[in-house]
Amino acid sequence: MFDPERWAGMPFLYWAVVFFTFGSIVGSFLNVCIYRLPLGQSVVWPGSHCPSCGRAIPWFLNIPLASWLWLRGRCRFCASPISARYFLVELLTGALFLACWAAFGKRSAWIALVFCLVLAGLIVATFIDFEHYIIPDEITLGGIGAGFLFSLLLPELHGADSSVVALQRCCLGMAAGGGIIYLFVRLGKLLFGQQRFNLPPASRVYFTEDALVLPSHEIPYEDIFYRKSDTIQVEASLVEMADRGYRNVAVRMTQTTLRIGPDEFATEQVPCLEVVADQIVVPREAMGLGDVKFMAAIGAFVGWKGVVFSLMASAMLGSVVGITLIALRRHAWSSRIPYGPYIALAAAVWVFFGEHFIKWWLSPLPSAFLLKWFVR
C-alpha cells in the first residue's frame, strides 16, 4: 500500500489534493485540541459545539475551510463570532501536509505521514503557547513517545539502516534537546530568577486571592509561581490583616504558605493581605519546563543536528521579535514572551530544509566566508 512507486504512479495533482484535504480535516481536529487541552477537557467528547450557545454543530456546518467562509465567521445558531484562527489553522495544516508530500512523497510515503504528524503537533503547541504560555504534556510527552515509536518502526526517519541506530539517534536527540534547554532554564533562573520592584515610599501592596496588586499594576499568581520554592519577598513597614497587624517584619509568600515575621499561615487562610513597603521581590522564569519537554520531543524526530539548528534559529527569531515588540512598545522588558512558537517554526524549517542547510554549510562558500570574517 505504501510502496513509493505505486504512490508516485498517480498524478502529482491527485496526491496534492488528497494531502491538502486530509490536512484541512486534521486541522479541524487541531482546533479542538487548541481550545480544549489548556482547559483540561476531552478532545473526543462531547462533539463539536459552539462555545457560546453550546449547540452541537452538524456535519454539514463543520466542513473544513468551507463552513467558516460560508457562515462568514459566525455561529449559525447564535451569530457569535468564530475566530479566524479556526480557518487559519485548517488552511495552514492543509498547506503543510501538502508540502510534506511534495518534499518526502517520492522518498517514502511513511516519512511524509510521520512529518505530517510532527507538524500537526508543532501547530497545536504554537497556538496554545501564544495564548496560554503553556505547552500541554499531551503534546510534549506524547511527542517523545511517538518519536521513540516511529524511530523503532521507521529507521529511515533518522537516515539509519537499522532500528538500533535509529533509536540511538532518537535518544541522542531527546537528550540534546531536553538537556540543553534545561541548562538554559537553570541558568536563566540563576541570572534572571528575581524581579525587583522599587515602589514609591510607603506604597500599599495587596495580596488578593488570585493576584499581587502593586500601585501601578497587578500580577496574577499564575505568572509568578512555577515551582513550590518560588517566593514573593517583602520587607514591610506595616502589615494589616483582619484580626491583627505587624510592624517592620519580613513577609514571604509561596504557593502554599505565608510567613509574616515569626508566624506562618496557609495561603488559603489569608484571602487578602495589605502591606506597606518600598520594595518587593517577585520570582520569575526565563523559560518554562514545558519548553524542555517540547525540545526533547522535537529531538526525538529530528536528532541532535536538528536540535542544534532549532535552538540557534529559534533564539535568533525570538530575539528579533522580542526586540521589535519592545521597540514598538507592544511589550515591556519584563513581559513574558512564549518561546515555544519560535522553536516550532525553527523545527519546521529544519524538517523541510535541514539537509539543504547541511550541504550548504559544508560547502566551500560558507567556510570561505567565515575564514575571511575571522581574518578581518
VMD Tcl script that draws the C-alpha trace (Angstrom):
set ca {
  {0.00 0.00 0.00}
  {2.83 2.41 0.88}
  {5.12 1.39 -1.97}
  {6.64 4.70 -3.18}
  {6.48 3.56 -6.79}
  {2.72 2.97 -6.57}
  {2.19 6.36 -4.93}
  {4.42 8.05 -7.50}
  {2.44 6.38 -10.27}
  {-0.57 8.58 -9.51}
  {-0.62 12.16 -10.82}
  {1.02 14.72 -8.54}
  {-2.14 16.83 -8.56}
  {-4.15 13.87 -7.21}
  {-1.92 13.40 -4.16}
  {-1.66 17.17 -3.73}
  {-5.44 17.37 -3.39}
  {-5.53 14.31 -1.10}
  {-2.88 15.63 1.30}
  {-4.28 19.15 1.35}
  {-7.80 17.86 2.01}
  {-6.57 15.43 4.65}
  {-4.55 18.20 6.27}
  {-7.50 20.59 6.45}
  {-9.58 17.84 8.08}
  {-6.80 17.23 10.62}
  {-6.62 20.99 11.10}
  {-10.27 20.98 12.17}
  {-9.37 18.48 14.89}
  {-6.31 20.53 15.86}
  {-8.64 23.47 16.52}
  {-10.45 21.28 19.04}
  {-7.13 20.41 20.70}
  {-6.03 24.07 20.80}
  {-9.26 25.09 22.51}
  {-9.78 22.17 24.88}
  {-6.34 20.96 26.00}
  {-5.49 24.08 28.06}
  {-8.89 23.76 29.75}
  {-8.29 20.13 30.66}
  {-11.25 18.98 28.54}
  {-11.55 15.82 26.46}
  {-10.79 16.27 22.77}
  {-13.12 13.39 21.91}
  {-16.32 14.05 23.83}
  {-18.55 15.96 23.53}
  {-18.61 16.54 19.79}
  {-18.03 19.88 18.11}
  {-20.25 22.60 19.56}
  {-20.43 26.37 19.75}
  {-18.63 27.58 22.90}
  {-21.08 30.49 23.17}
  {-24.51 28.84 22.89}
  {-23.48 25.21 23.39}
  {-25.40 23.98 20.32}
  {-23.93 20.91 18.62}
  {-22.52 21.64 15.18}
  {-23.95 19.31 12.49}
  {-21.56 17.77 9.99}
  {-22.70 19.95 7.11}
  {-21.72 23.05 9.13}
  {-18.38 21.54 10.13}
  {-16.70 21.22 6.74}
  {-13.09 22.43 6.96}
  {-12.45 25.84 5.38}
  {-15.76 25.94 3.52}
  {-18.03 26.22 6.57}
  {-16.19 29.18 8.08}
  {-16.34 31.04 4.77}
  {-19.98 30.13 4.17}
  {-21.04 31.25 7.66}
  {-18.85 34.35 7.37}
  {-17.12 33.55 10.63}
  {-20.26 33.37 12.77}
  {-22.25 30.67 14.54}
  {-25.31 29.59 12.56}
  {-27.47 29.46 15.72}
  {-26.44 32.40 17.92}
  {-24.47 34.54 15.43}
  {-21.50 34.71 17.83}
  {-18.21 35.41 16.03}
  {-15.96 32.43 15.29}
  {-12.28 33.30 15.48}
  {-10.39 33.47 12.20}
  {-7.89 31.18 13.91}
  {-10.11 28.22 13.03}
  {-9.85 28.95 9.32}
  {-6.13 29.77 9.60}
  {-5.26 26.51 11.39}
  {-7.17 24.43 8.83}
  {-5.52 26.26 5.92}
  {-2.06 26.09 7.49}
  {-2.35 22.38 8.28}
  {-3.56 21.59 4.76}
  {-0.71 23.57 3.22}
  {1.93 21.91 5.44}
  {0.59 18.42 4.73}
  {0.78 19.21 1.02}
  {4.35 20.46 1.50}
  {5.24 17.20 3.28}
  {4.04 15.17 0.34}
  {5.91 17.37 -2.12}
  {9.12 17.12 -0.06}
  {9.08 13.49 1.06}
  {6.48 11.65 -1.02}
  {8.92 10.35 -3.61}
  {11.30 9.26 -0.88}
  {8.78 7.50 1.36}
  {5.04 7.84 1.95}
  {5.61 6.83 5.57}
  {8.16 9.59 6.09}
  {5.71 12.10 4.64}
  {2.96 10.95 7.01}
  {5.23 10.96 10.07}
  {6.35 14.52 9.39}
  {2.70 15.48 8.89}
  {2.16 14.26 12.45}
  {5.17 16.23 13.68}
  {3.96 19.44 12.05}
  {0.47 18.92 13.47}
  {1.97 18.79 16.96}
  {4.01 21.94 16.27}
  {0.87 23.79 15.19}
  {-1.04 22.85 18.36}
  {1.90 23.78 20.60}
  {2.36 27.12 18.82}
  {-1.20 28.36 19.16}
  {-1.62 27.14 22.74}
  {1.67 28.68 23.85}
  {0.83 32.01 22.22}
  {-2.46 32.21 24.11}
  {-1.80 30.41 27.41}
  {2.02 30.37 27.78}
  {1.99 26.60 28.24}
  {2.67 23.53 26.12}
  {0.48 20.61 27.32}
  {2.04 17.29 28.25}
  {-0.20 15.63 25.68}
  {1.96 17.33 23.05}
  {5.38 17.13 24.71}
  {5.34 13.76 26.46}
  {3.12 12.32 23.74}
  {5.61 13.58 21.16}
  {8.51 11.94 22.99}
  {6.67 8.60 23.00}
  {5.67 8.94 19.34}
  {9.22 9.86 18.33}
  {10.61 6.79 20.09}
  {7.99 4.51 18.49}
  {8.42 5.81 14.95}
  {12.20 5.67 15.27}
  {11.84 1.99 16.16}
  {9.42 1.20 13.33}
  {10.85 3.54 10.67}
  {14.67 3.79 10.93}
  {14.70 5.83 7.72}
  {13.29 8.71 9.77}
  {16.84 9.21 11.09}
  {18.59 8.13 7.90}
  {19.53 4.82 9.54}
  {19.57 1.25 8.21}
  {18.57 -0.40 11.48}
  {16.20 0.26 14.36}
  {19.07 0.16 16.84}
  {20.92 3.00 15.15}
  {17.69 4.97 14.72}
  {16.85 4.60 18.41}
  {20.33 5.74 19.35}
  {19.91 8.88 17.26}
  {16.42 9.38 18.65}
  {17.63 9.18 22.25}
  {20.60 11.42 21.50}
  {18.22 13.98 20.01}
  {15.94 13.82 23.06}
  {18.87 14.15 25.45}
  {20.38 17.04 23.50}
  {17.09 18.89 23.16}
  {15.87 18.45 26.72}
  {19.31 18.75 28.28}
  {20.38 21.96 26.58}
  {17.08 23.71 27.23}
  {17.13 22.56 30.86}
  {20.57 24.13 31.26}
  {19.13 27.35 29.86}
  {16.25 27.13 32.35}
  {18.62 26.73 35.30}
  {20.98 29.43 34.04}
  {18.06 31.78 33.40}
  {16.73 31.13 36.89}
  {20.16 31.94 38.33}
  {20.62 35.14 36.31}
  {17.05 36.39 35.92}
  {15.14 34.44 38.57}
  {14.03 37.51 40.51}
  {12.45 40.79 39.56}
  {12.81 43.68 41.99}
  {10.17 46.43 42.02}
  {11.20 49.71 43.64}
  {7.99 51.36 44.83}
  {7.19 54.92 45.87}
  {7.74 55.45 49.63}
  {5.09 53.91 51.86}
  {3.32 52.18 48.95}
  {0.43 49.86 49.69}
  {0.64 46.38 48.16}
  {-2.28 43.93 48.24}
  {-2.16 40.15 48.21}
  {-5.59 39.11 46.91}
  {-6.92 35.62 46.25}
  {-5.62 35.47 42.68}
  {-3.15 38.32 42.14}
  {-0.46 40.54 43.61}
  {-1.65 44.16 43.30}
  {1.09 46.78 43.05}
  {0.49 50.55 42.89}
  {0.94 50.60 39.10}
  {-0.37 47.19 38.02}
  {-1.29 43.71 39.18}
  {0.42 40.38 38.52}
  {-1.64 37.13 38.52}
  {-0.18 34.45 40.77}
  {-0.12 32.08 37.80}
  {2.53 34.36 36.27}
  {4.60 34.25 39.47}
  {4.56 30.74 40.88}
  {6.04 27.94 38.77}
  {7.81 25.95 41.47}
  {6.99 25.26 45.10}
  {10.17 27.11 46.05}
  {9.20 30.35 44.27}
  {8.74 33.06 46.89}
  {7.49 36.65 46.96}
  {9.67 38.66 49.36}
  {8.73 41.93 51.06}
  {10.35 43.90 53.87}
  {7.18 45.56 55.17}
  {6.96 48.53 57.49}
  {3.32 47.66 58.17}
  {1.17 44.56 57.66}
  {-2.58 44.67 58.16}
  {-4.76 41.58 58.50}
  {-8.39 41.22 59.50}
  {-7.56 40.30 63.11}
  {-4.00 41.54 63.68}
  {-1.20 43.77 62.48}
  {2.62 43.78 62.30}
  {5.31 46.42 62.02}
  {8.75 46.15 60.43}
  {8.58 42.46 59.53}
  {9.65 40.25 56.63}
  {6.82 38.80 54.52}
  {7.46 35.63 52.50}
  {4.76 34.05 50.35}
  {4.90 30.77 48.35}
  {2.15 28.81 46.63}
  {1.12 27.16 49.89}
  {2.45 29.19 52.80}
  {2.54 32.77 54.02}
  {5.15 33.73 56.61}
  {4.86 37.09 58.40}
  {7.70 37.57 60.84}
  {7.64 34.56 63.20}
  {4.09 33.47 62.23}
  {3.22 31.07 59.40}
  {-0.17 30.58 57.72}
  {-1.60 28.51 54.90}
  {-2.26 30.83 51.96}
  {-5.93 29.85 51.80}
  {-6.31 31.07 55.40}
  {-5.44 34.62 54.33}
  {-7.62 35.58 51.32}
  {-6.48 39.21 51.48}
  {-3.42 40.89 52.90}
  {-2.31 44.53 52.83}
  {1.30 45.58 53.36}
  {3.16 48.90 53.27}
  {6.60 48.69 51.67}
  {9.11 50.49 49.46}
  {10.31 47.42 47.57}
  {9.13 43.92 46.61}
  {10.95 40.97 45.02}
  {8.95 38.66 42.74}
  {10.19 35.34 41.27}
  {10.18 34.90 37.52}
  {11.24 32.36 34.91}
  {13.43 32.89 31.87}
  {11.95 29.72 30.32}
  {9.49 27.06 31.42}
  {9.90 23.31 31.82}
  {7.34 22.86 29.05}
  {9.99 24.11 26.62}
  {12.38 21.43 27.93}
  {9.93 18.63 27.17}
  {8.94 20.23 23.88}
  {12.54 20.37 22.66}
  {13.09 16.77 23.78}
  {10.06 15.70 21.73}
  {11.37 17.54 18.66}
  {14.79 15.96 19.16}
  {13.20 12.50 19.12}
  {12.20 13.12 15.49}
  {14.98 15.31 14.09}
  {18.04 14.14 16.05}
  {20.80 16.23 17.60}
  {21.61 18.15 14.40}
  {18.02 19.32 14.10}
  {18.07 20.25 17.79}
  {21.16 22.43 17.43}
  {19.71 24.17 14.38}
  {16.32 24.67 16.05}
  {17.90 26.15 19.16}
  {20.06 28.61 17.24}
  {17.34 29.63 14.80}
  {14.65 29.96 17.49}
  {16.94 32.09 19.65}
  {17.54 34.47 16.75}
  {13.84 34.59 15.84}
  {12.77 35.15 19.44}
  {15.33 37.90 19.94}
  {14.32 39.75 16.78}
  {10.61 39.52 17.56}
  {11.08 40.43 21.23}
  {13.25 43.47 20.50}
  {10.85 44.58 17.77}
  {7.85 44.36 20.10}
  {9.70 46.31 22.78}
  {10.75 48.95 20.24}
  {7.12 49.27 19.12}
  {6.07 49.48 22.79}
  {3.89 46.41 22.44}
  {5.82 44.67 25.26}
  {7.82 45.75 28.27}
  {11.27 44.33 29.02}
  {9.74 42.29 31.85}
  {6.87 40.89 29.76}
  {6.65 37.17 29.13}
  {7.20 36.07 25.54}
  {6.31 32.48 24.59}
  {9.36 30.64 23.27}
  {7.60 27.50 22.02}
  {6.35 29.06 18.75}
  {9.88 30.03 17.72}
  {11.16 26.53 18.49}
  {8.27 25.12 16.43}
  {8.99 27.41 13.47}
  {12.70 26.59 13.54}
  {11.96 22.85 13.74}
  {9.57 23.12 10.78}
  {12.28 24.88 8.77}
  {14.67 22.05 9.62}
  {12.15 19.39 8.56}
  {11.95 20.84 5.06}
  {15.39 22.39 4.58}
  {17.69 20.67 7.08}
  {19.52 18.54 4.52}
  {19.98 21.52 2.22}
  {21.31 23.56 5.14}
  {23.92 20.90 5.98}
  {25.03 20.66 2.35}
  {25.34 24.44 2.16}
  {27.17 24.66 5.48}
  {29.69 22.03 4.42}
  {30.24 23.62 1.03}
  {33.33 25.83 0.41}
  {31.27 29.06 0.26}
  {30.33 29.45 3.97}
  {33.70 28.11 5.07}
  {35.49 30.73 2.98}
  {33.16 33.44 4.27}
  {33.80 32.51 7.91}
  {37.56 32.32 7.34}
  {37.54 35.74 5.68}
  {35.44 37.20 8.52}
  {37.77 35.83 11.23}
  {40.88 37.05 9.39}
  {39.42 40.54 9.45}
}
mol new
graphics top color blue
foreach p $ca { graphics top sphere $p radius 0.5 }
foreach p [lrange $ca 0 end-1] q [lrange $ca 1 end] { graphics top cylinder $p $q radius 0.2 }
display resetview
